[in-house]
């Protein structure tokens, strides 16, 4: 009976189970025709936190390599680097990933976790990402522009509490030489909160196309010239603007 029903119909029915992984996994045992649909729904969004989750998920990917083809959204929260190797193995298998959220649970600025996966972004693992959320992370050298440059289809970017430990002159010509722009990412949704001033400077360096319809900023005195430039570039396309200032009330302009 199940095989007589078009897959599109079953796919529509299974939408009601998208937030119920146990039920979806049970469906994979009922009918072979349901297997690809249920698996696609079950592994569409993955959340990894704690020390055991990455290790067990790597084992699952080794046993069922095709699972990685179904993952579109991946959220990683960590508080140390004891499982860097496992997370690297996971990211390297995300061939169709569209949404990546990478957050450290260490919130003090002087204890920010470093981003250790330099080899990931150079291998093209971020090539399909459209939505990138990075929070409470510290980057060294050219790691931050390397990651953002590798996301060639990036449209939504959330950067919060980001420290970029790299100083370069206001002349950003060397960035353009280091990262030749074959395809400029067009960022339409940007959130920039409590980042070091050079992060804002990077965003207006010419490596990215800013056609912002949604902009969320925290006004920082040190980054004021570059934050002002971001707001100026967004003025022709902006639809939603949220601005927060230290010691002042939060303002939002719809």
HUZI-V720774 format. One line per field, one symbol per residue. burial: + if it has 9 or more other C-alpha atoms within 8 Angstrom, else -. A space follows every 50 residues. Layout:
burial = ???
This chain:
burial = ---------++--+--++--+--++-++--+--++-++++++++++-+++ +-+++-++-++-----++-++++++++++---++-+++++++-+++++++ ++++-+-----++------+++--++++++++++++++++--++-+++++ ++++++++++++++-------+---+--+----+++++++++++++++++ +++++-++++++++++++++--++-++-++--++---+-++++++----- ----
